[in-house]
Amino acid sequence: MTKQAAARLQIIVVMLLFGTIGIFVRFIDMPSSVIAVARGLIGALFLFCVVMGRKVGMDWAAIRRNGLKLLFSGFCIGVNWILLFESYRYTTVATATLCYYLQPVVVIVGSHFILGEKLTARKLICVLIAVCGMVPVSGMLDSGLPSSSEITGILLAVGAAVLYGINIMTNKTMKEIAPFDMTIVCLGTAALTTLPYTLLTISPSELTLEPLPLLLLLTVGVIHTGVAYSLYYTALKSLPAQTVAIYGYIDPIFAIVLSAVLLKESLTISTLIGAVMILGATFFSDRKKKEPLSIKNEAGWA
């Protein structure tokens, strides 16, 4: 398996993990912002323990070299979480989801100008098809178009999408830093970013300390955050930001399928059509033309 093939597999695994978060969160009787802070702290602490356990230690020199970018990336993740949570207060989950998954458009266009990645007609067409596919998947065809009073929620969700895209592009510019080190600092910063928001909006009476929610929260922090983000940042080093962005559409598709199977939520024909559009666009956007067979040395000469 080539390095890029392994990276694609890692991204798929990460998106499948992200797609299961909703199932776990459904049974965690805590405010979303508390879950966000906890997952960031737990994920960062877990990876820190892994690094210390391997007796490798953290490369503080690399962290200092990329310090501002790491802090900015973590800040983007934290504010991204806050904006997304706030969007749910003003608009429907369906509308917020559709707006949030405009993020690949941000990355594909932004990476062309910021990272110098080639913007092909195929990728542009495929991401537009995927965005169109999100309309039936999000349920907007059933719930109708948003009213003028939902503009605030829409803008918040779009803001979250922009920050997610900026986070991806920022991480692509970091040099010579281990994925674990990158993940620990970014998640820790994200948790600290969301902490003031949580303290201002949540009262202690809203928290529950029952065993099952705590166990599920620990799972979300370790697996869905610590492990998933470390895999994500590892793969990001080997793949174009545009490819990573389009693969992100696997997340909502898997989440919807799981909710239908495990939670018995409705799965309509329009949802299935949208899923096919998204997965098809994801597949064809990353498919390369076959090239004539040639033998090259490590320097790239035939």
Backbone bond lengths (Angstrom), bond angles and torsions (degrees), N, CA, C in turn:
res aa  C-N    CA-C-N  psi(-1)  N-CA   C-N-CA  omega(-1)  CA-C   N-CA-C  phi
1 M - - - 1.469 - - 1.532 109.54 -
2 T 1.319 116.09 128.49 1.460 120.42 -179.85 1.526 110.95 -71.75
3 K 1.326 115.38 166.06 1.465 120.19 -179.43 1.522 111.25 -62.65
4 Q 1.349 116.59 -40.52 1.460 119.78 -179.76 1.522 111.43 -70.07
5 A 1.339 117.23 -36.21 1.468 120.38 177.72 1.523 110.16 -64.70
6 A 1.334 116.22 -41.10 1.467 120.35 177.56 1.525 110.66 -63.91
7 A 1.331 116.27 -38.89 1.466 120.40 179.15 1.524 110.88 -65.59
8 R 1.339 116.82 -39.88 1.469 119.95 177.58 1.525 110.51 -63.15
9 L 1.338 115.82 -41.26 1.465 119.96 178.27 1.523 110.40 -62.95
10 Q 1.329 117.14 -40.51 1.464 120.98 178.02 1.522 111.08 -62.06
11 I 1.328 117.12 -43.07 1.465 120.73 179.59 1.522 110.53 -63.37
12 I 1.325 116.92 -40.90 1.468 120.36 178.82 1.524 110.24 -62.80
13 V 1.346 116.90 -44.50 1.469 121.03 178.47 1.526 110.22 -60.67
14 V 1.326 116.49 -43.33 1.467 120.88 179.58 1.523 110.78 -61.33
15 M 1.328 117.45 -45.25 1.463 120.81 -179.04 1.530 111.52 -66.17
16 L 1.328 116.58 -34.29 1.466 119.66 175.49 1.532 110.19 -66.92
17 L 1.334 116.57 -39.70 1.469 120.15 176.51 1.524 110.72 -64.01
18 F 1.332 116.45 -45.93 1.466 119.95 177.91 1.529 110.81 -59.94
19 G 1.334 116.26 -34.15 1.457 120.33 -179.85 1.517 114.02 -68.27
20 T 1.341 116.84 -19.75 1.472 120.23 179.30 1.526 112.90 -92.08
21 I 1.327 117.49 -7.52 1.467 119.88 -177.13 1.524 111.41 -57.66
22 G 1.331 116.38 -42.13 1.462 120.25 -177.83 1.515 113.23 -57.42
23 I 1.339 116.37 -37.20 1.469 120.64 178.96 1.521 110.06 -63.39
24 F 1.329 116.68 -44.27 1.465 120.81 -179.57 1.524 111.06 -68.14
25 V 1.338 115.81 -45.78 1.461 120.29 -177.14 1.523 111.57 -63.69
26 R 1.336 116.46 -31.25 1.464 120.46 179.40 1.533 111.34 -55.99
27 F 1.330 116.60 -31.63 1.465 120.89 -176.84 1.531 112.73 -103.85
28 I 1.329 116.72 9.65 1.466 120.80 173.72 1.522 107.52 -101.48
29 D 1.313 116.38 106.14 1.462 121.29 -174.87 1.528 110.62 -81.77
30 M 1.317 114.94 65.97 1.462 121.57 178.71 1.525 108.86 -140.41
31 P 1.333 117.98 154.90 1.468 120.69 175.90 1.531 111.24 -60.42
32 S 1.319 116.05 149.17 1.466 120.83 -177.19 1.524 112.53 -59.21
33 S 1.334 117.01 -38.87 1.464 119.64 -178.28 1.525 111.80 -66.25
34 V 1.335 117.00 -33.62 1.468 120.88 176.97 1.523 109.60 -66.46
35 I 1.322 116.18 -42.06 1.463 120.82 177.76 1.525 109.88 -61.58
36 A 1.334 116.94 -39.55 1.465 121.18 -179.38 1.527 111.14 -63.13
37 V 1.336 116.55 -47.62 1.467 120.20 179.10 1.522 110.31 -62.40
38 A 1.332 116.21 -45.58 1.461 120.82 -177.14 1.525 111.69 -63.72
39 R 1.351 116.82 -43.35 1.468 118.81 -177.94 1.523 110.88 -65.24
40 G 1.335 116.87 -35.84 1.456 119.70 177.93 1.521 112.12 -66.48
41 L 1.331 116.30 -46.52 1.463 120.72 -179.51 1.524 111.80 -66.72
42 I 1.335 116.68 -46.52 1.467 120.78 -179.17 1.522 110.47 -63.15
43 G 1.337 116.52 -44.69 1.460 120.09 179.66 1.517 112.29 -61.04
44 A 1.330 116.70 -44.60 1.463 120.88 -179.71 1.527 111.21 -65.63
45 L 1.335 117.06 -44.29 1.468 120.86 -179.98 1.522 111.69 -65.40
46 F 1.335 116.68 -39.44 1.465 120.72 178.88 1.527 110.67 -61.40
47 L 1.324 116.81 -48.72 1.458 119.99 -179.04 1.524 111.62 -66.75
48 F 1.335 117.00 -34.16 1.461 120.26 176.80 1.525 110.12 -62.93
49 C 1.335 116.95 -42.02 1.469 121.08 177.79 1.529 111.13 -64.72
50 V 1.341 116.59 -38.05 1.465 120.60 177.89 1.525 110.37 -62.69
51 V 1.329 116.31 -45.97 1.465 120.99 -179.90 1.524 110.59 -62.52
52 M 1.328 117.07 -43.78 1.460 120.71 179.28 1.530 110.92 -67.38
53 G 1.346 116.53 -37.79 1.458 120.96 179.67 1.516 112.53 -65.22
54 R 1.325 116.61 -31.90 1.464 120.96 178.33 1.521 111.82 -80.32
55 K 1.327 116.16 -2.81 1.466 122.96 179.41 1.533 111.43 56.36
56 V 1.316 114.54 31.90 1.464 119.89 177.15 1.520 110.13 -93.06
57 G 1.332 114.46 -39.03 1.454 119.60 -177.66 1.515 111.83 77.76
58 M 1.306 115.52 165.11 1.457 120.47 179.45 1.525 110.10 -92.68
59 D 1.300 115.50 142.07 1.463 121.42 -179.91 1.529 108.36 -84.53
60 W 1.325 114.99 87.77 1.461 119.65 -175.42 1.525 112.21 -66.15
61 A 1.325 116.66 -27.86 1.465 119.61 177.56 1.531 110.33 -65.46
62 A 1.344 115.93 -43.08 1.470 120.50 178.34 1.523 110.70 -66.51
63 I 1.336 115.58 -37.49 1.467 119.88 178.82 1.525 110.41 -64.75
64 R 1.337 116.78 -41.25 1.468 120.04 178.45 1.531 111.14 -65.86
65 R 1.342 116.12 -39.55 1.474 119.61 179.55 1.529 111.57 -60.95
66 N 1.334 114.99 -37.24 1.468 120.22 -177.81 1.521 111.80 -105.37
67 G 1.342 116.38 17.27 1.462 121.44 -170.99 1.515 115.36 -52.29
68 L 1.316 116.92 -53.23 1.468 120.25 -177.24 1.526 111.53 -63.86
69 K 1.323 116.15 -39.53 1.465 119.96 179.38 1.530 110.84 -66.68
70 L 1.328 117.07 -39.20 1.465 121.21 178.53 1.522 110.88 -63.55
71 L 1.327 115.95 -46.87 1.465 119.88 179.81 1.525 110.93 -64.27
72 F 1.324 116.46 -40.59 1.466 120.57 179.17 1.526 110.74 -65.45
73 S 1.335 116.66 -40.98 1.463 120.96 178.75 1.525 111.10 -63.22
74 G 1.341 116.26 -46.28 1.461 120.18 178.17 1.513 112.09 -63.22
75 F 1.333 115.90 -39.17 1.465 120.77 176.74 1.528 110.41 -61.21
76 C 1.329 116.92 -42.53 1.474 121.07 178.84 1.524 111.12 -62.11
77 I 1.331 116.67 -41.36 1.468 120.16 178.54 1.523 110.03 -62.57
78 G 1.338 116.32 -46.72 1.460 120.19 -178.51 1.513 112.96 -62.28
79 V 1.331 117.24 -48.27 1.467 120.54 179.28 1.523 110.33 -67.13
80 N 1.327 116.35 -33.41 1.467 121.19 174.88 1.524 110.86 -56.84
81 W 1.331 116.11 -47.13 1.471 120.27 177.76 1.524 110.75 -60.92
82 I 1.334 116.94 -46.00 1.468 121.18 -177.57 1.525 111.15 -61.19
83 L 1.329 117.17 -48.72 1.467 120.58 -178.95 1.521 111.57 -61.65
84 L 1.328 116.43 -40.05 1.465 119.48 -179.97 1.521 110.84 -65.63
85 F 1.336 117.06 -43.87 1.467 120.37 178.89 1.527 110.70 -62.83
86 E 1.331 116.49 -41.68 1.459 120.41 -179.61 1.529 111.69 -67.08
87 S 1.329 117.47 -32.70 1.470 119.98 -179.39 1.521 111.32 -62.34
88 Y 1.340 116.62 -30.21 1.466 120.32 179.39 1.530 111.82 -67.20
89 R 1.345 117.04 -20.33 1.463 120.58 179.92 1.528 111.55 -76.89
90 Y 1.322 116.32 -23.68 1.466 120.27 -172.91 1.526 114.19 -109.25
91 T 1.305 117.64 -20.45 1.458 120.17 -178.02 1.519 109.64 -141.49
92 T 1.312 116.53 175.81 1.460 120.46 -179.03 1.524 109.96 -73.98
93 V 1.327 115.23 159.00 1.460 120.29 177.12 1.526 109.77 -61.70
94 A 1.345 116.36 -37.45 1.464 120.89 -179.68 1.523 111.13 -61.44
95 T 1.318 116.58 -47.38 1.465 120.85 -179.36 1.524 110.87 -65.80
96 A 1.332 116.64 -44.07 1.464 120.60 179.30 1.528 110.89 -61.91
97 T 1.332 116.40 -39.98 1.462 120.82 -179.83 1.521 111.08 -63.53
98 L 1.325 116.05 -45.17 1.464 120.22 179.70 1.524 110.75 -60.54
99 C 1.325 116.75 -45.55 1.469 120.51 -179.51 1.527 111.12 -66.34
100 Y 1.336 116.52 -38.95 1.459 120.85 -178.10 1.524 111.51 -65.20
101 Y 1.325 116.31 -34.64 1.463 119.11 -178.83 1.518 112.93 -87.53
102 L 1.329 115.09 24.96 1.461 120.74 163.92 1.530 109.82 -84.64
103 Q 1.350 116.15 -2.71 1.465 120.79 -175.69 1.533 113.83 -56.25
104 P 1.363 120.40 -38.28 1.465 118.21 178.01 1.525 113.18 -60.23
105 V 1.329 116.57 -32.60 1.465 119.60 177.30 1.529 109.52 -62.70
106 V 1.338 115.54 -42.47 1.468 120.82 178.69 1.526 110.41 -60.14
107 V 1.342 116.13 -45.48 1.463 120.57 -176.83 1.525 111.47 -69.78
108 I 1.326 116.69 -45.23 1.463 120.05 -176.52 1.525 111.27 -63.64
109 V 1.317 116.88 -43.40 1.465 119.99 178.97 1.533 110.40 -74.63
110 G 1.339 116.05 -45.20 1.463 119.93 -177.91 1.515 113.39 -64.62
111 S 1.339 117.48 -39.65 1.465 120.34 -178.59 1.525 111.74 -67.25
112 H 1.318 116.24 -25.09 1.468 119.72 176.88 1.530 110.41 -66.81
113 F 1.322 116.55 -42.18 1.460 120.71 -177.13 1.527 112.76 -87.13
114 I 1.343 117.05 -34.78 1.466 120.54 -174.81 1.527 112.36 -91.15
115 L 1.348 116.93 -43.07 1.463 121.08 -176.46 1.523 112.97 -99.95
116 G 1.328 116.64 -9.42 1.460 119.63 179.92 1.511 114.10 76.35
117 E 1.354 117.75 17.87 1.461 120.43 178.18 1.528 109.71 -75.06
118 K 1.326 114.83 143.61 1.462 120.16 -177.10 1.526 110.71 -69.06
119 L 1.309 116.20 131.06 1.465 121.70 178.58 1.525 108.05 -99.67
120 T 1.337 116.20 98.63 1.463 120.44 -177.67 1.521 110.64 -87.87
121 A 1.320 115.01 156.22 1.467 120.26 178.24 1.520 110.20 -62.92
122 R 1.341 116.69 -36.41 1.466 120.32 -178.98 1.521 111.07 -61.85
123 K 1.336 116.87 -47.25 1.466 119.71 -178.50 1.520 111.42 -65.82
124 L 1.314 115.89 -38.52 1.458 119.44 179.69 1.524 111.19 -65.45
125 I 1.329 116.91 -43.52 1.468 121.12 178.68 1.525 110.61 -65.22
126 C 1.338 116.16 -42.41 1.466 120.18 -178.10 1.525 111.96 -64.93
127 V 1.328 117.49 -39.59 1.460 118.68 179.95 1.523 110.56 -69.74
128 L 1.330 117.85 -33.35 1.461 120.57 176.13 1.530 110.81 -66.50
129 I 1.340 116.56 -38.65 1.470 120.64 176.17 1.525 110.00 -63.84
130 A 1.347 116.04 -41.63 1.463 120.21 179.55 1.522 111.38 -63.95
131 V 1.334 116.72 -41.03 1.466 120.53 177.57 1.523 110.14 -62.58
132 C 1.334 116.82 -43.31 1.470 120.46 176.98 1.527 110.64 -62.47
133 G 1.332 116.34 -36.20 1.460 120.17 178.10 1.510 112.98 -66.12
134 M 1.354 116.70 -27.16 1.457 120.04 179.27 1.523 112.19 -69.73
135 V 1.345 117.87 -20.05 1.466 120.39 179.96 1.525 110.83 -62.84
136 P 1.356 119.83 -55.20 1.465 118.60 176.96 1.526 113.28 -68.90
137 V 1.341 117.24 -32.41 1.467 119.95 -179.88 1.521 111.25 -64.64
138 S 1.329 117.38 -39.91 1.465 121.35 -177.37 1.521 112.97 -71.33
139 G 1.337 117.23 -16.24 1.459 120.72 179.91 1.508 114.29 90.54
140 M 1.324 117.87 6.70 1.462 120.42 -177.83 1.525 112.48 -65.67
141 L 1.342 117.13 -26.68 1.462 119.40 178.69 1.520 111.02 -66.50
142 D 1.341 115.59 -27.35 1.464 120.08 179.53 1.525 111.72 -88.22
143 S 1.351 116.86 -36.81 1.468 120.28 -175.56 1.523 113.36 -90.60
144 G 1.325 116.54 -14.88 1.459 119.64 178.65 1.517 112.49 91.84
145 L 1.313 115.78 169.08 1.457 121.25 -179.06 1.530 111.20 -71.36
146 P 1.325 117.49 150.17 1.465 120.14 -179.58 1.519 111.98 -67.83
147 S 1.327 116.32 147.40 1.464 121.09 178.06 1.522 109.27 -83.27
148 S 1.331 115.92 173.73 1.468 120.49 -178.54 1.527 111.81 -64.16
149 S 1.328 116.83 -26.92 1.466 120.41 -179.50 1.528 112.26 -70.38
150 E 1.333 117.01 -13.07 1.462 120.86 -178.56 1.528 112.72 -94.32
151 I 1.318 117.01 4.62 1.467 120.25 -176.94 1.532 111.21 -59.37
152 T 1.327 116.47 -38.40 1.469 120.01 179.14 1.518 110.88 -59.60
153 G 1.333 116.48 -46.82 1.460 120.75 178.95 1.518 112.29 -62.00
154 I 1.328 115.96 -39.43 1.465 120.67 179.31 1.530 110.53 -64.05
155 L 1.333 116.36 -44.90 1.463 120.51 -179.86 1.527 111.42 -64.51
156 L 1.334 116.84 -37.77 1.465 120.30 177.86 1.527 110.94 -63.94
157 A 1.336 116.69 -43.56 1.464 120.86 -179.86 1.526 111.26 -66.42
158 V 1.323 116.38 -40.44 1.469 120.23 177.08 1.533 109.91 -64.55
159 G 1.337 116.31 -39.26 1.460 120.18 176.25 1.519 111.68 -60.77
160 A 1.337 116.49 -40.29 1.464 120.95 177.07 1.524 110.56 -63.00
161 A 1.328 116.80 -40.61 1.466 121.36 179.16 1.528 111.15 -63.71
162 V 1.325 116.25 -42.01 1.467 120.84 179.52 1.528 110.45 -62.84
163 L 1.335 116.91 -43.52 1.463 120.62 -179.93 1.525 111.68 -66.02
164 Y 1.332 116.42 -36.48 1.469 119.91 177.20 1.530 109.53 -62.99
165 G 1.324 115.54 -43.09 1.458 119.58 178.42 1.517 112.15 -64.38
166 I 1.328 116.61 -41.56 1.467 120.94 178.05 1.526 110.37 -62.30
167 N 1.340 116.50 -37.86 1.460 121.02 178.18 1.527 111.06 -60.36
168 I 1.339 116.59 -45.48 1.466 120.46 179.37 1.528 110.66 -60.74
169 M 1.319 116.27 -47.19 1.469 119.73 -177.07 1.528 111.80 -68.46
170 T 1.337 116.88 -34.39 1.467 119.91 177.02 1.515 110.84 -64.16
171 N 1.332 116.71 -43.38 1.461 120.74 -179.61 1.528 111.90 -64.39
172 K 1.329 116.39 -31.41 1.463 119.83 179.00 1.531 111.88 -67.82
173 T 1.320 117.74 -20.86 1.468 120.62 -177.81 1.527 112.75 -90.70
174 M 1.336 117.91 -6.57 1.462 120.34 -179.34 1.525 110.21 -76.01
175 K 1.321 115.80 141.09 1.455 121.67 -174.92 1.527 111.72 -119.50
176 E 1.343 114.57 138.20 1.462 122.66 170.56 1.525 113.00 51.01
177 I 1.313 115.57 52.76 1.465 120.62 175.63 1.520 108.47 -135.21
178 A 1.332 116.54 135.58 1.458 121.54 -178.24 1.528 110.38 -67.97
179 P 1.344 117.26 143.73 1.468 120.44 179.62 1.528 113.10 -56.09
180 F 1.355 117.47 -37.91 1.463 119.82 179.78 1.524 110.76 -63.49
181 D 1.335 116.61 -45.12 1.462 120.13 179.48 1.526 110.68 -61.67
182 M 1.329 115.68 -43.68 1.461 120.74 179.16 1.525 110.76 -60.49
183 T 1.330 116.12 -45.32 1.465 120.89 -176.58 1.521 111.81 -66.34
184 I 1.335 116.98 -43.48 1.468 121.35 -178.72 1.528 110.87 -59.22
185 V 1.326 116.54 -48.53 1.467 120.14 -177.82 1.524 110.92 -67.63
186 C 1.334 116.98 -43.31 1.468 120.40 -178.10 1.528 111.71 -64.67
187 L 1.332 117.12 -44.90 1.465 120.15 -179.66 1.524 111.09 -67.78
188 G 1.330 116.59 -40.39 1.460 119.44 177.83 1.519 111.67 -61.85
189 T 1.328 116.12 -42.47 1.468 120.49 177.92 1.522 111.21 -65.76
190 A 1.341 116.67 -40.09 1.470 120.67 178.48 1.522 110.95 -61.51
191 A 1.344 116.23 -41.74 1.462 120.23 179.24 1.528 111.05 -64.16
192 L 1.327 116.70 -43.58 1.467 120.29 179.21 1.529 111.49 -66.74
193 T 1.327 116.40 -31.25 1.467 120.64 178.56 1.520 111.37 -68.00
194 T 1.336 116.37 -40.43 1.468 120.54 -177.81 1.526 113.03 -82.67
195 L 1.334 117.22 -14.73 1.469 120.09 -176.85 1.530 113.12 -61.32
196 P 1.336 120.69 -49.15 1.478 119.66 178.97 1.525 112.56 -59.12
197 Y 1.325 116.55 -40.88 1.469 120.90 178.14 1.525 110.40 -60.36
198 T 1.327 116.09 -41.82 1.464 120.87 -179.79 1.524 111.23 -65.89
199 L 1.328 117.24 -43.91 1.462 121.04 -179.04 1.526 111.86 -64.72
200 L 1.331 116.51 -30.88 1.465 120.80 -178.87 1.528 112.86 -80.73
201 T 1.311 117.42 -25.61 1.470 120.33 -172.84 1.524 114.22 -109.41
202 I 1.322 117.74 -11.72 1.470 120.75 -175.27 1.522 110.31 -121.64
203 S 1.327 116.07 137.52 1.465 121.27 174.26 1.527 109.00 -100.66
204 P 1.340 117.93 150.68 1.468 120.95 -178.95 1.524 113.62 -56.61
205 S 1.328 117.65 -26.55 1.467 120.60 -178.72 1.523 112.41 -66.71
206 E 1.336 117.55 -17.95 1.459 121.46 -179.08 1.522 112.60 -83.12
207 L 1.324 117.23 -7.45 1.456 120.86 -177.11 1.517 111.09 -89.25
208 T 1.327 115.98 146.89 1.458 121.55 176.85 1.521 108.87 -124.98
209 L 1.317 116.42 141.46 1.461 120.90 -177.57 1.522 111.42 -119.69
210 E 1.328 116.83 32.78 1.460 120.60 178.38 1.526 109.98 -74.34
211 P 1.347 117.37 153.13 1.475 121.13 -173.70 1.527 114.85 -57.94
212 L 1.341 118.39 -47.83 1.464 120.50 -175.51 1.527 112.58 -62.73
213 P 1.350 119.22 -49.97 1.468 118.50 177.56 1.530 112.97 -58.67
214 L 1.329 117.01 -37.98 1.461 119.99 179.62 1.526 111.22 -66.52
215 L 1.347 116.43 -39.23 1.465 120.67 178.15 1.528 110.76 -64.98
216 L 1.322 115.84 -43.01 1.465 120.21 178.54 1.527 111.09 -65.66
217 L 1.339 116.22 -38.72 1.465 120.60 178.60 1.528 110.50 -64.79
218 L 1.324 116.10 -38.85 1.463 120.67 177.34 1.530 110.44 -63.15
219 T 1.338 115.90 -40.33 1.469 120.87 178.40 1.523 110.93 -63.72
220 V 1.329 115.98 -44.79 1.467 120.30 178.84 1.531 110.40 -61.91
221 G 1.329 116.64 -39.80 1.455 120.05 -179.32 1.516 113.25 -69.21
222 V 1.336 116.36 -43.40 1.469 120.52 -176.23 1.527 111.65 -79.07
223 I 1.347 116.21 -55.14 1.472 120.82 -173.03 1.525 112.17 -81.28
224 H 1.340 115.80 -55.48 1.464 119.68 -173.37 1.529 113.76 -75.24
225 T 1.330 116.09 -16.17 1.460 118.63 -178.89 1.529 111.27 -115.78
226 G 1.329 117.16 -61.87 1.462 120.06 -178.13 1.518 113.23 -60.76
227 V 1.330 116.45 -57.63 1.468 121.11 -178.65 1.528 110.89 -67.12
228 A 1.340 116.40 -47.08 1.468 120.32 -175.49 1.527 111.88 -62.47
229 Y 1.326 117.17 -45.72 1.466 119.11 -177.86 1.527 111.99 -69.39
230 S 1.333 117.75 -32.68 1.467 119.10 177.44 1.527 110.37 -67.18
231 L 1.341 117.22 -40.15 1.467 120.90 174.80 1.525 110.45 -64.13
232 Y 1.321 115.15 -40.41 1.466 121.34 -178.35 1.526 111.06 -61.41
233 Y 1.324 116.13 -49.10 1.461 119.90 -178.32 1.530 111.59 -69.84
234 T 1.340 116.96 -30.26 1.466 120.06 175.76 1.522 110.40 -64.71
235 A 1.336 116.06 -46.96 1.466 120.73 -179.59 1.518 111.70 -66.75
236 L 1.322 116.19 -33.00 1.464 120.90 -177.10 1.526 111.86 -61.86
237 K 1.333 116.22 -25.98 1.459 119.97 179.61 1.527 112.30 -71.84
238 S 1.338 116.69 -22.89 1.465 120.52 -174.27 1.519 114.21 -106.98
239 L 1.322 117.70 -7.44 1.462 120.88 -176.03 1.522 111.25 -122.91
240 P 1.335 117.10 150.17 1.465 119.85 173.29 1.522 110.36 -62.55
241 A 1.312 116.97 146.79 1.466 120.92 179.61 1.522 111.09 -59.25
242 Q 1.336 116.88 -33.43 1.462 120.86 179.99 1.521 111.42 -63.77
243 T 1.329 116.97 -40.95 1.466 121.41 178.81 1.520 110.68 -64.39
244 V 1.330 116.46 -45.49 1.465 121.14 179.23 1.522 110.55 -60.22
245 A 1.317 116.47 -40.53 1.466 120.79 -178.19 1.522 111.70 -62.97
246 I 1.328 117.17 -45.90 1.464 120.20 -177.53 1.527 110.95 -68.26
247 Y 1.337 117.20 -36.03 1.464 119.97 177.31 1.532 111.37 -63.66
248 G 1.328 116.17 -19.72 1.461 120.03 179.50 1.515 113.81 -61.19
249 Y 1.326 117.53 -19.86 1.462 120.05 179.92 1.532 112.59 -71.51
250 I 1.331 117.21 -13.01 1.468 119.94 176.35 1.525 110.11 -64.97
251 D 1.328 116.40 -33.66 1.472 122.55 -178.57 1.528 112.62 -54.17
252 P 1.342 120.47 -59.72 1.470 119.12 -177.45 1.521 113.77 -65.44
253 I 1.350 116.84 -32.07 1.465 119.53 179.00 1.524 110.07 -62.79
254 F 1.338 116.46 -49.32 1.463 120.56 -178.68 1.518 110.67 -64.75
255 A 1.334 116.74 -37.12 1.467 120.80 178.87 1.527 111.07 -61.82
256 I 1.327 116.44 -41.45 1.467 120.60 -178.98 1.525 110.96 -68.68
257 V 1.333 116.66 -41.34 1.469 120.35 178.55 1.524 110.28 -63.06
258 L 1.333 116.84 -44.68 1.467 120.50 179.36 1.523 111.80 -62.98
259 S 1.323 116.59 -41.83 1.467 119.51 -179.76 1.522 110.90 -63.94
260 A 1.332 116.41 -32.94 1.467 120.01 178.21 1.523 111.01 -71.91
261 V 1.335 116.66 -40.22 1.466 121.09 -176.36 1.526 111.73 -77.99
262 L 1.331 117.19 -47.22 1.464 121.07 -173.24 1.524 113.65 -90.52
263 L 1.327 116.46 -36.81 1.465 119.98 -176.90 1.523 112.76 -101.98
264 K 1.344 115.98 -0.48 1.478 121.81 178.03 1.528 112.24 60.93
265 E 1.335 116.31 30.37 1.458 119.19 174.98 1.529 109.21 -79.25
266 S 1.322 116.32 153.43 1.463 120.65 -173.83 1.528 111.67 -66.59
267 L 1.334 115.33 141.50 1.455 122.58 176.76 1.521 106.97 -125.78
268 T 1.322 116.97 101.27 1.457 121.87 -172.61 1.531 111.74 -86.79
269 I 1.322 115.16 167.44 1.460 120.98 177.01 1.531 110.58 -61.71
270 S 1.334 116.12 -40.30 1.467 119.56 179.77 1.526 111.23 -63.08
271 T 1.335 116.60 -34.46 1.460 120.46 177.19 1.521 110.82 -65.24
272 L 1.326 116.08 -42.97 1.463 120.71 179.28 1.529 111.30 -64.49
273 I 1.332 116.36 -40.30 1.468 120.24 178.00 1.531 110.16 -62.00
274 G 1.333 115.76 -44.71 1.461 120.02 177.88 1.516 112.07 -61.99
275 A 1.338 116.44 -39.18 1.461 120.88 179.42 1.526 111.08 -62.93
276 V 1.326 116.29 -42.36 1.466 120.82 178.39 1.532 110.48 -63.24
277 M 1.324 116.60 -41.43 1.471 120.69 178.44 1.529 110.99 -60.81
278 I 1.331 116.03 -44.19 1.464 120.80 -176.89 1.522 111.47 -68.96
279 L 1.328 116.81 -48.64 1.460 120.16 -178.74 1.526 110.99 -66.01
280 G 1.337 116.51 -38.01 1.461 119.83 177.29 1.518 111.67 -63.69
281 A 1.331 115.92 -42.77 1.465 120.31 178.55 1.523 110.88 -64.44
282 T 1.337 116.66 -39.04 1.466 121.04 178.72 1.521 111.02 -62.48
283 F 1.339 116.00 -43.10 1.466 121.22 -178.00 1.530 111.18 -66.11
284 F 1.319 116.58 -50.66 1.464 120.35 -174.56 1.527 112.84 -73.39
285 S 1.336 116.94 -25.43 1.465 118.76 -179.47 1.516 111.91 -67.55
286 D 1.330 116.62 -28.95 1.460 120.97 -175.09 1.520 112.55 -105.19
287 R 1.328 116.70 3.90 1.458 120.47 -179.16 1.519 109.82 -81.41
288 K 1.311 116.15 130.76 1.463 120.20 -177.15 1.523 110.75 -102.79
289 K 1.326 114.37 151.08 1.459 119.46 175.68 1.521 109.44 -70.20
290 K 1.331 115.94 143.86 1.452 120.07 177.20 1.522 109.79 -71.11
291 E 1.326 114.42 134.47 1.452 119.48 179.59 1.522 109.50 -108.66
292 P 1.331 117.88 153.41 1.462 120.62 177.56 1.519 110.27 -57.57
293 L 1.328 115.23 141.79 1.454 120.96 -178.03 1.522 110.04 -66.79
294 S 1.302 117.15 129.71 1.462 121.01 177.02 1.508 108.81 -145.34
295 I 1.317 115.43 156.12 1.459 120.99 179.93 1.515 107.62 -105.32
296 K 1.323 115.36 123.31 1.462 119.25 -178.60 1.515 109.88 -123.53
297 N 1.306 115.58 147.90 1.452 118.99 173.68 1.506 109.55 -86.28
298 E 1.319 118.05 -178.99 1.452 121.82 -174.54 1.519 112.42 -64.28
299 A 1.310 116.92 -24.89 1.454 119.74 179.88 1.520 111.88 -79.74
300 G 1.344 116.10 -10.39 1.455 119.94 176.01 1.515 113.48 97.69
301 W 1.358 117.62 5.69 1.464 119.59 -178.85 1.520 110.21 -89.18
302 A 1.322 117.93 138.64 1.467 122.13 179.76 1.520 110.34 -71.13
